[in-house]
Amino acid sequence: MGELSDDGPALLSYGLRVNGRRYEVSGAELCESLLYALRERLGLRGPKNACLEGECGSCSVLIDGVLECACTVLAAAAADRDVVTIEGLTPADGELSDIQEAFVAEGAVQCGFCTPGLVVSVHDLLSRNPAPTDLEVREAISGNLCRCTGYGRILAAVHAAAASRGAAGRAAGAPL
Amino acid sequence: MTTLESPPRTGNGLFSSVRRPDGVPKVRGEFAFSSDLEAEGMLWGHLLRSPHPSAAIIGLDLAPALQMPGVRAVITDEHVPGSKTYGLDEPDQPVFASDVVRYVGEPIAAVAADHPETARRAAAAIVVTYDVREPVVDPEAALTADPVHPLGNVLLRQRILRGDPQAVGPVVVEGSYEMGTQDQAFMGPESGLAVPGPDGGVDLYVATQWVHVDQIQISACLALPADQVRIHLAGVGGAFGAREDLSMQVQLCLLALRTGRPVKIVYTRDESFLGHVHRHPARMWYRHSADLDGRLVKVESRLILDGGAYLSSSTAVVSNAACFAAGPYRVPNADVEATAVRTNNPPCGAMRGFGAVQVCFGYEAQMDKLAAVLGIDPVDLRLRNALSTGDDLITGQRITGAAPVAEVITTCAAAPLPAGDPESEPELALPGGASRAAERRRVRRGVGFAVGFKNLMYSGGFDDFSTARCRLEDGTVTITSAAVEVGQGLVTLMGQIAREVLGVEEVVLAEAATAGIGSAGSTSASRQTWMTGGAVEASCRAVRARLLAAVGGRLGVDVAALALRSGRVVAAEAGVDLDVVEAAAGEIFEETVTFRHVPTEQLDEKGQGNAHVSFAFAAHRAVVEVDLDLGLVKVVEVATSQDVGRVLNPLQVVGQIEGGISQGVGLAVMEELVMDHGRVCNASFTDYIIPTALDMPEVAVQALVEIPEPGAPFGAKGVGEPPSISSTAAVVAAIRDATGLELCRAPVRPQDIALRLAMARAPEETRMP
C-alpha cells in the first residue's frame, strides 16, 4: 500500500473527523501527513507548515484531546480520531476566545505564523492548569517556536488569559 | 518581565499601544500567508538543487522527470528567456546553474506537477552528472584561490583611514575574534503562487521585503515589461533580511508561464536554510590603543566577511561593518580594512543588524580588555568614550541627530541585578534546563555589558524613497503603499499616522503591490517607520490641506482659521463645526507623495564621507548562569536601554526589542549554521537551535530614550535592529565574567567552556596535546 509502482503510488481513501465534522478523503498518497491533509485537502490552513518535523509547534492540533504536531502524524493514521484545529477553537462571527483576545491585546502577535499553534498549545495548557506559574507556561509552550517576539508578550498574554479565567471563575463562585 | 507603564495617550492615533489591524485574523488562523494560497487548477513546483559546493555540470538528463505521470513541466537555464542571472546589487547569480554549481542548494532545474510529492520525486529523478571540484571554503584562502566566479573572489574591500596613522596611546590591547554564520530562521517558509495572466504576463503572490525590487529583477529574467510582472505581497511569516534577495520567484513565474496554469512553491525547512542568504560569518582582528585615562587614541581593525558564492548585499554589509567597526565611541585615529570575499559557502547577505552585529562583538570585547588592563570599570570606560551629538565617526561624518550613548549606558547599567541565585532556583531554570544536568554548586553567575549602534535607512548615496497615497472619501481614509509588513507592525503605524493627521477613525490599508503605486523601498535597515511613515504623513497632510482649502473656499473662511480635530473641521470664531463627511461635501481628496530622506554620499577612497542619514544606539547588560562542568549557559536576564527618538506605539516597540534580543541571545549561545566543506550540517529546526520560551531570558527594558530625531516623522527612529547588535556581545561578556575564559568566538559552544576549563584544571601532564 502506498508504494511506488510504474503507475505512481497507490492511493488511499479514508475519513477524517475534524472540529466535529466528518470529511472524506480520497485519492490520497500514504505519505501525506495530517498537516498536509488538513491544509491542502480540507482547506483548513490555520495549522501552519514551518518545520515539518515536529520541532516548532506551528501545526499544533489536538488529537483525541492530546496536543500533537500534525506534521508528524500520517493523515491515514488519524482516520476516525477526533482532531481539533485552531479553527475548532475559534468562535464564529469574528469573535475571539479569551486566549485569542489576550494575544491581540498584549502584543503577542507579530508575523503571526506561530500564533495559531501557540493558541492551541495555550488552550491545552490552561485546560489542564488554569493558573500556571511563569516557568510552567514557558515549559508548556517550549515546543512552539516564535522567531519574532522573544516570547515576552506571549507570556504576558497567557497570564492575562489565565487571570481573566480566574476572575471569571471567582465571579461565578467557582473554587479557586 | 517588562511591564509597560500606562501608555501616555489613549485612542487610535500616535503614541499609544494601538492594536495591530491584522491581529484578529492572525489569532483566528485566518490570515493568509504566502504558503496558504491556492488557485483553481494549481500545480506544485519544486526545485532541484546542487548537492555539491563546487562542480562542473557535465550532463543533465531531464527525461526521467518528464516521463513521470503528473509532471507538467521541467525547466532549466535553457528556458530562461531574459537575463540568465539576477542579484540585488549585481546580477551575478544564475536563475539555474548550467555550467557550474557554486554552492550546495543552488537551483539547477524546476518541476511543476499535479502533487507536491510528484514534483519532489520528479526533481529527484533528474540525472545530473557532475565533475566535482575542490570547493573554496576558507574566506582567507579565497583571497588567493582560483576565482569562484568570473567576477572574482574579492567582493569589496572597504578601507577607512582617519587621523594620524602613527598615533598610539600608552595602553594597547589586541585580539582576534570570530563569529559563526547565523540564520534568520523565520517561521514562514519561502513560498509563493504565480498565476499566468491573459496578457502574457504573470501575477506573483509572494512573501518578500520589497515588491518593486523583486519586480525589476524578475521582469529582466522573464524578458517581460515590468508592468506585466505584477507582484502582490502575500502574508509574510517573518523576514529579518532573508527575503531581500529573490528565492524562487523567477523559477516559479517561469513554471506558471510555461504550463499556463497557476503554480505554487513552498519550501521545506531544509530548502529554506539552503535557499536564502545568511548573516556573514566574520573573522576580525583588532588593536585598540588608549591613554591612561582610558580615552581611545586609535582603533585598528582587519575584517574578513565570507559572502559565499554570490554577491547579494555583501558590499553594503561589509561597508557597514567598516563604518561601525570602532563602536559608538569617539575615536580620533582609525585604520580599518574590511573585506567581503566570495567562496563556495552558501551566499550571505542581509540579516537584522547588517554588518554592525559582527563588529560589535569584536569592539566590545576589546573595550572589556582595555578596561581590565587599565583597572577601570567597563561601564565607566564606555562612558568616557561615548559618542554624542556633534562628534565625528571614524568616517568623518559628524553626528547631527540624537546620539544619547551616555544615556543608554547609564540607564541600562543602573538596572537592579535580578534576584535569585543558582542555589535557590528551580532545576528547570538552571543551565541545561529540562535535562536537569546541572550541579548547583558548579553553576556560576556572570554579568556583561555592551553598547552598539548602526545606521537607519539606506546609505552611501542610494536614492532611498517611499511613496504613499492618501484618499479621503465619505469619511474613510484609504492608504496605499507598497511597503511590506513582515510582522514588525508597520500596518499599525500607518493607520495611527493617518488618524493622527486627519482625525478620521476609519482607515483602510490597500493591498501592497507593484501595480498602481510607486516603490516604498525595502522593509529593512530599520527604515519603514521613517520612510513610509514619512510618506503616509506627508500624503495625509496634503489631503488635509486640500480639505481645509475646499471648506474655506466654500464657506468664505480663511483657511488659516480652520483646523481639523478629532474628525471635525472647526473654526470657532467663524462658527464652523463640520464632521469630515460634511466638510468634504461629496468631494474625493487624493494625494500621492514620494518621501525622501536627506541625501547621503559614497565613502571616498579613505572611507570618509557623510554616508549615513541617522544612527540608533542601544545598550545591553546580560546576566548569565554557566554550568562550569558541562559548559551549558542559561541567560537569566537582559536589561536594555535604547535610543528610539520617539515611541509611536509602546507595545510594538517593546515587541521589537524583545524579539531582537532573542536573536542576539541565540547568536551568543546556540545559533550557528555549521559548515563542513561547504555543506550545511544542520539545515533543520531540530539541529539549528533557536531560543524557545525556556531559553529566553527576562528582558528588562530600562529606558526608551526619547530625543526626537530631526528629519524623522514625529521624531521616531526605527527600532528593529539595535536590539540585535549588542545583546550578543553582552551575553558573551557575561559568560567571560562567569568563567574567566577569553571566549573570542560567538556563538559560545559548550565545549568552548567545558573543555577549556577542564584543561585549565587538569595537571600539566594529563593535558591533551
Interface residues (C-beta under 8 A of the other chain):
Chain A: L4 D7 G8 P9 E29 C31 E32 Y36 R39 E40 G43 R45 G46 P47 K48 N49 A50 C51 L52 E53 E55 C56 S58 T85 I86 E87 T90 G94 L96 Q100 F103 V104 A105 E106 G107 V109 Q110 C111 G112 F113 C114 T115 P116 V119 D134 L135 V137 R138 E139 I141 S142 G143 N144 L145 C146 R147 C148 T149 G150 Y151 G152 R153 I154 L155 A156
Chain B: M1 T2 S17 R19 R20 D22 G23 V24 K26 V27 R28 G29 E30 F31 A32 F33 S35 D36 E38 M68 P69 G70 H115 P116 E117 T118 R121 Q184 A185 F186 M187 G188 P189 G235 V236 G237 G238 A239 F240 V266 T268 R269 P426 L428 A429 A434 V486 G487 Q488 G489 L651 Q652 V654 G655 E658 G659 G660 I661 S662 Q663 S684 F685 T686 I690 P691 T692 A693 L694 M696 V699
